Amino acid sequence: MSTPVLNLSPVRAPRRMPPKHLADMTMQQRREAVAELGEPAFRAAQVSHHYFGRHITDPEQMTDLPASTREAITGALLPPLLTSVRADTCDDGATRKTVWRLHDGSLVESVLMGYPGRATVCVSSQAGCGMACPFCATGQAGLTRNMSTAEIVEQVVRAAHQSEQSGLGRLSHVVFMGMGEPLANYARVVDAVRRLITPAPDGLGLSARHITVSTVGLVPAIRRLTDEEMSVTLAVSLHAPDDELRDELVPINNRWKVAEVLDAAWDYAKRTGRRVSIEYAMIRDVNDQPWRADLLGRLLKGKLAHVNLIPLNPTPGSRWDASPKPVEREFVRRLREAGVSTTVRDTRGREIDGACGQLAAAERTGQPGGTKKTPHTDRGESRKVAS
């Protein structure tokens, strides 16, 4: 089997970096930026409260700022970072995908999902992805560049505003499972998480326990994240329990093998007390054999882990296909029999190309801003499957 080529080289900086935004700054840096305009330093806290506390960026709504200087103050702290070029909904409006254009023309996507009693946004951390997983549309598109801290945070703030305006309720959960490998953009992703969990006006004030950071298995970065002690949920996209198959499905496995990835994950669980989520896309006749379920069960038995089985949903022409439901149920039965907590995700965003692995932000010919149909796995709430 041929192995896809990984793009692990440093991302070349764009010719014009994103403008500095208050989400890139500490509160002290925000105060200094305001002071340079000749304004009192406390204006920084006021704008920060509007942004993180009220989720607004329109200066006309910031009536506690002097009318004569609102534009200048917000221009210095809240430069535009994301422009919506396409928005699609499905699931009776409960799932909303937005394609964003960044300052340099790069396209990224985020997906807002409403559930009873909660709202979750899946955000991108890179424009494209360099991990080259062959069944993932985003990975096959390649890596364009890392996103800035503020570009990541802005997706969450926009989703928070949209969630409230559309009746989905208060945004409560964030998952870093959109475009990109989060731990390949480590410093900015960690900074973004800190902005998300710090109370307003410094940040958004979300619970760290409601934030999930996924990775295909960058072991040194997992160990760095362990030392951060932020107690976010770690999700490992495993997809195969054996090195021979995982070398093909997740090419980074050629550098860090299954045992190394899981060892780092168990250290994370031990340090934080948080259960590790093991993501496993079910692919017909590829990784869904009963013996692989048994092997996975042996690897996870007695560990602080939960398995999310993800149905694959290919398009015509793809060699990847979803596991039949009887095969899926048997896989679940064997894992549970081994004592491993297991659920299967309900599909979310299928109709709008908004599911895991499907985010490619590729423009459909003749329809700028649209997305093409691509193989994907489904993102959504886990559901229990009868054994």
Secondary structure by P-SEA (a helix, b strand, c coil): ccccccccccccccccccccccccccaaaaaaaaaaaccccaaaaaaaaaaccccccccccccccccccaaaaaaacccccccccbbbbcccccbbbbbbbcccccccbbbbbbcccbbbbbbbccccccccccccccccccccccccaaaaaaaaaaaaaaaaaaccccccbbbcccccccccccaaaaaaaaaaacccccccccccccbbbbcccaaaaaaaaaaaccccbbbbccccccaaaaaacccccccccaaaaaaaaaaaaaaccbbbbbbbbbbccccccaaaaaaaaaacccccbbbbbbbbbbccccccccccaaaaaaaaaaaaaaccbbbbbcccccccccccccccccccccccccccbbbbbbbcbbbbbcc
